[in-house]
Amino acid sequence: MISFNVPPFTGKEIEYMGQAIAAQKICGDGAFTTKCSRWLEEKTKTKKALLTTSCTHATELAALLTKVKEGDEVIMPSFTFVSTADAFVLRGATPVFVDIRPDTMNLDENKIEAAITEKTVGIVPVHYAGVSCEMDKIMEIAKKHKLWVIEDAAQGIMSTYKGKPLGAIGDFGCFSFHETKNYSMGEGGALLIQDESYVEEAEIIREKGTNRSKFHRGQVDKYTWMNYGSSYLPSELNAAYLWAQLEKADSINEARLACWNRYYKNLDKLRESGKIELPVVPPHCVHNAHMFYLKTADIEERTEFIEYMKEKGVLTVFHYIPLHTAPAGQRFGRFHGEDEYTTKESERLVRLPMYYGLTLEQVDEICTYVKGFYGQ
Ligand SMILES: *Cc1c(COP(=O)(O)O)cnc(C)c1O
């Protein structure tokens, strides 16, 4: 049986977690959290990176910083994970879903402006499969209409757009370190902040509304309740697990890309024959092999495909059910314009196994079955 996902493990995780325990520091903001945060800041050339308990919480924290409120509208794709919308729905705002492009499955930058109203306050591009949205256009629209941009870069760490790291292009960027992502800490994430003036407030909200971060740095001699807040900082045990992977980020990235490229090469003929479609990576985007997917003719063929692959011992999965078709999406949001591609393309997409530790031989084996399904 070939699993769909295996959480990343490099071998140093237990040693580092043991170090945190030995140092009697297992709550948040210890040495490993600092190492991970500095690494993220250097890698993305960002003023401030704050480790969080999830990407969901990073997005919630960003939403609090923007002061988004009841009645405001936030533009985002419908083809995304629920967290993209939850953060704003929790603040009483309305997600306004805009169609995706069929090639990258990302928010269609050319359909954003038509969805802007006097209530629109921000845009949340989601970099699907670690392939960037058209950020030049999106940032230009945001500037013109005075909107903020929060990048849902949950899948985008180590990817770039015209040389710029994803997550570090908008006002805020959110990463995920869930066990299904390229680098993991079980559950976890990070918020990237470009404008330094938000840093102090972000640190306070993340620490239950207190200035404990300043206290830790010796900048105040006691800490107190300063603002509303929550608990968005992860434990050192989780940060220690993550550090073992960030240390090896390049080799993990290379191993994933090798699998991705092997999939593509193996299945390219099938693509040329018109039987399937494969992911599109625009030339100015460098991706991180977060995901390998293919598109079947339609949902019926996809169901048969998943069943066939399962019989061969390979787990493959489909992805998001568009948010605007879900009960909460209908209650809290609305779709602007025509759903030309969101539903149609999401019904065709199926993801093949992709994780650190998947071998090229396994990729070859999987591709043999894919070709078998299509009679080749
Ligand atoms: C994984 C994911 C999230 C949520 O990440 P968590 O760390 O589990 O909260 C949000 N958005 C997208 C696009 C994701 O892929």
Ligand as a Chemical Component Dictionary entry (heavy atoms), coordinates in Angstrom:
data_LIG
# 
_chem_comp.id                   LIG 
_chem_comp.type                 NON-POLYMER 
_chem_comp.pdbx_formal_charge   0 
_chem_comp.three_letter_code    LIG 
# 
loop_
_chem_comp_atom.comp_id 
_chem_comp_atom.atom_id 
_chem_comp_atom.alt_atom_id 
_chem_comp_atom.type_symbol 
_chem_comp_atom.charge 
_chem_comp_atom.model_Cartn_x 
_chem_comp_atom.model_Cartn_y 
_chem_comp_atom.model_Cartn_z 
_chem_comp_atom.pdbx_ordinal 
LIG C1 C1 C 0 -3.423 23.507 5.139  1  
LIG C2 C2 C 0 -4.086 24.745 4.730  2  
LIG C3 C3 C 0 -4.619 25.654 5.653  3  
LIG C4 C4 C 0 -4.730 25.363 7.114  4  
LIG O1 O1 O 0 -3.528 25.116 7.740  5  
LIG P1 P1 P 0 -3.540 24.685 9.281  6  
LIG O2 O2 O 0 -2.095 24.856 9.670  7  
LIG O3 O3 O 0 -3.991 23.271 9.333  8  
LIG O4 O4 O 0 -4.426 25.594 10.021 9  
LIG C5 C5 C 0 -5.146 26.843 5.181  10 
LIG N1 N1 N 0 -5.157 27.140 3.881  11 
LIG C6 C6 C 0 -4.673 26.284 2.960  12 
LIG C7 C7 C 0 -4.697 26.682 1.521  13 
LIG C8 C8 C 0 -4.133 25.062 3.347  14 
LIG O5 O5 O 0 -3.666 24.229 2.420  15 
# 
loop_
_chem_comp_bond.comp_id 
_chem_comp_bond.atom_id_1 
_chem_comp_bond.atom_id_2 
_chem_comp_bond.value_order 
_chem_comp_bond.pdbx_ordinal 
LIG C1 C2 SING 1  
LIG C2 C3 SING 2  
LIG C2 C8 DOUB 3  
LIG C3 C4 SING 4  
LIG C3 C5 DOUB 5  
LIG C4 O1 SING 6  
LIG O1 P1 SING 7  
LIG P1 O2 DOUB 8  
LIG P1 O3 SING 9  
LIG P1 O4 SING 10 
LIG C5 N1 SING 11 
LIG N1 C6 DOUB 12 
LIG C6 C7 SING 13 
LIG C6 C8 SING 14 
LIG C8 O5 SING 15 
# 
